């Protein structure tokens, strides 16, 4: 059985007898080993939050970015290999500029999500290449000025979401948290709060290990400062402590001797 699997995961273009493309599945596993990314769609905004890994003492942290700008109203966050993401982002930026030059209009978020997914899919069906070890989350707005959130993965599929989490070993737990706590018509403050709460499921060291970007239509992307993040985190922690205290006080006291 081991030999059979090995013989099928050497070639990217060959399906195994049970319908697997092992190299694509390995690329998805690489994404899970990356940093966590959370996206939340509010009533008039999109919030993208990423987990920042600890950097070396002498390294400049500004050179490590998991959130990047694709176009005026499009922002991308990614989980997985940073080098692979850099190549994808450069190709996507070039396509966005080419679209503007040809059509004299900005590309839609669905167009860019489809382009990135098409690029990733093309690297799963020909020899001499390997899949991109990246999943990306794209935030932007529709032509009706409504916030939108799109996801792409190494297999080359893309889909729209209200809230989603990718990357990290606790990806499933964070996604379940979002499913329980997301609601329609979230304000900007509530969207930021939900994103921070979701990241706190996997991040222990507070604001210094998080990056948040907030998008609103017609307004440049805003990166939430460490001070603002710490204020939100402190408020959430205070609320959690009060909830624990309330539960402890309401618990029945055993009066038996």
C-alpha positions in Angstrom: 0.0 0.0 0.0 2.8 2.4 0.9 4.5 1.7 -2.5 1.2 2.4 -4.3 0.7 5.7 -2.7 4.3 6.8 -3.3 4.0 5.9 -7.0 1.0 8.2 -7.3 2.3 11.2 -5.4 5.5 11.4 -7.5 3.5 12.8 -10.5 1.2 15.7 -10.1 -0.9 14.9 -13.1 -1.8 11.4 -12.2 -4.9 10.5 -10.2 -4.6 7.7 -7.6 -7.2 4.8 -8.1 -9.4 6.3 -5.3 -9.5 9.7 -7.0 -6.8 11.6 -5.1 -4.2 14.1 -6.4 -1.7 13.7 -3.5 0.4 16.7 -4.4 -2.6 19.0 -4.2 -3.5 17.5 -0.8 0.0 18.0 0.4 -0.2 21.7 -0.7 -3.4 22.0 1.4 -1.6 20.5 4.4 1.1 23.1 3.9 -1.6 25.8 4.3 -2.7 24.2 7.5 0.8 24.5 8.9 0.9 28.2 8.1 -0.4 31.2 10.1 -4.1 31.6 10.8 -6.1 34.1 8.7 -9.7 35.2 9.6 -12.0 37.1 7.3 -15.3 38.7 8.4 -17.9 40.5 6.3 -19.8 43.2 8.0 -22.8 45.3 6.8 -20.5 47.9 5.2 -17.0 46.6 5.6 -14.7 43.6 5.4 -12.1 42.8 8.1 -9.1 40.6 7.4 -7.0 39.5 10.4 -3.8 37.4 10.4 -1.7 35.8 13.0 1.9 37.1 13.1 4.6 34.6 13.8 7.4 35.6 16.1 10.4 37.1 14.2 14.1 36.9 15.0 15.4 39.5 17.3 17.4 41.3 14.6 14.8 41.0 11.8 12.7 43.9 10.7 9.1 42.9 11.3 7.9 45.3 8.6 9.3 43.0 5.9 7.0 40.1 6.9 3.5 40.9 5.7 0.5 38.5 5.3 -1.8 41.2 4.1 -1.3 42.9 0.7 -3.1 45.3 -1.6 -4.2 43.9 -5.0 -6.0 47.0 -6.4 -7.6 50.2 -5.1 -10.5 48.4 -3.4 -9.1 44.8 -3.2 -7.0 43.4 -0.4 -5.7 39.9 0.0 -4.5 37.9 3.1 -2.9 34.5 2.7 -1.9 31.4 4.6 0.9 29.1 3.5 4.2 29.7 1.8 5.1 33.4 1.7 7.3 33.0 -1.4 4.4 31.3 -3.3 2.0 34.0 -2.2 4.4 36.7 -3.4 4.4 35.2 -7.0 0.6 34.9 -7.0 0.1 38.4 -5.7 2.5 39.9 -8.4 0.6 38.0 -11.1 -2.7 39.2 -9.8 -1.6 42.8 -9.6 -0.4 42.7 -13.1 -3.7 41.3 -14.2 -5.6 44.0 -12.4 -3.5 46.7 -14.2 -4.0 45.0 -17.5 -7.7 44.8 -16.9 -7.8 48.6 -16.2 -5.8 49.3 -19.3 -8.0 47.2 -21.6 -11.4 47.8 -20.1 -10.9 51.3 -18.5 -12.5 50.1 -15.3 -11.5 48.4 -12.1 -11.7 44.6 -12.0 -14.4 43.1 -9.8 -13.5 41.0 -6.8 -15.0 37.9 -8.4 -12.9 38.5 -11.5 -9.7 38.6 -9.4 -10.7 35.6 -7.3 -11.4 33.7 -10.5 -8.1 34.7 -12.0 -6.1 33.6 -8.9 -8.0 30.4 -8.7 -7.4 29.7 -12.4 -3.7 30.4 -11.9 -3.6 27.9 -9.0 -5.6 25.3 -10.9 -3.3 25.5 -13.9 -0.4 24.4 -11.7 -2.2 21.1 -10.8 -2.6 19.6 -14.2 0.7 19.9 -16.1 4.1 18.3 -15.5 7.2 20.2 -14.4 5.5 22.4 -11.8 4.0 22.0 -8.4 0.8 23.4 -6.8 1.0 26.8 -5.0 1.1 26.1 -1.2 -1.2 29.0 -0.6 -4.8 29.7 0.3 -5.9 33.3 0.0 -8.8 35.4 1.3 -9.7 38.4 -0.8 -11.8 41.3 0.6 -13.5 43.9 -1.6 -16.8 45.3 -2.8 -19.3 44.5 -5.5 -20.6 47.0 -8.1 -23.5 47.6 -5.8 -20.9 48.7 -3.1 -21.7 45.7 -1.0 -18.8 44.1 0.9 -17.6 40.7 -0.3 -15.2 38.0 0.9 -13.7 35.4 -1.4 -11.6 32.3 -0.7 -9.2 30.4 -3.1 -7.3 27.2 -2.3 -4.4 25.2 -3.9 -6.8 23.1 -5.9 -7.9 26.2 -7.8 -11.5 26.5 -6.4 -12.9 29.8 -5.3 -16.0 30.7 -3.3 -17.7 33.6 -1.5 -18.2 33.6 2.3 -19.7 35.7 5.1 -16.8 34.7 7.4 -14.1 32.1 7.2 -10.8 31.0 8.7 -7.8 29.4 6.9 -4.4 28.2 8.1 -3.2 27.1 11.5 -3.7 23.8 13.3 -6.9 25.1 15.0 -8.6 26.1 11.7 -11.6 23.9 12.4 -12.1 25.3 15.9 -11.8 28.9 14.7 -14.3 28.2 11.9 -16.8 26.7 14.3 -16.4 29.8 16.5 -17.2 32.0 13.6 -20.3 29.9 12.7 -21.6 30.3 16.2 -20.9 34.0 16.6 -21.3 35.6 13.2 -24.6 37.5 12.6 -25.9 39.6 9.7 -25.5 43.4 9.7 -22.3 43.5 11.8 -21.0 47.0 12.3 -17.4 47.8 11.7 -16.6 47.7 15.5 -18.4 44.4 15.8 -16.6 42.9 12.8 -13.3 43.9 14.3 -14.2 42.5 17.6 -15.4 39.2 16.1 -12.1 38.9 14.1 -10.0 39.5 17.1 -12.0 37.1 19.2 -11.5 34.4 16.5 -7.8 35.0 16.4 -7.5 34.9 20.2 -8.5 31.2 19.8 -5.0 30.6 18.4 -3.0 33.6 19.4 -1.8 34.0 23.0 0.4 37.1 23.1 -2.1 39.8 22.3 -1.9 42.6 19.8 1.8 42.1 19.0 1.0 38.8 17.2 -2.0 40.1 15.1 -2.5 42.3 12.1 -5.9 43.6 11.1 -7.0 45.4 7.9 -10.4 47.1 7.6 -11.9 47.9 4.2 -14.8 50.3 3.5 -16.0 51.3 0.1 -14.2 54.4 -1.3 -11.8 54.6 1.6 -8.2 53.5 1.6 -7.5 50.3 3.5 -6.9 50.9 7.2 -4.5 48.9 9.2 -5.6 48.7 12.8 -2.8 50.0 15.1 -1.3 48.0 17.9 -2.8 50.4 20.5 -6.3 50.1 19.0 -5.9 46.3 18.9 -4.7 46.1 22.5 -7.7 48.2 23.6 -10.1 45.7 21.9 -8.3 42.7 23.4 -8.3 44.2 26.9 -12.1 44.9 26.6 -12.7 41.3 25.4 -10.6 39.8 28.2 -12.4 42.0 30.8 -15.7 40.8 29.4 -14.6 37.2 29.6 -13.4 37.6 33.2 -16.7 39.2 34.2 -18.6 36.3 32.6 -16.5 33.7 34.5 -17.1 35.6 37.7 -20.8 35.7 37.1 -20.9 32.0 36.4 -19.0 31.3 39.6 -21.3 33.4 41.7 -24.4 31.9 40.2 -23.2 28.3 40.8 -25.1 26.5 43.6 -23.3 26.2 46.9 -23.1 22.7 48.4 -24.4 23.2 52.0 -24.1 19.5 53.0 -21.7 18.8 55.8 
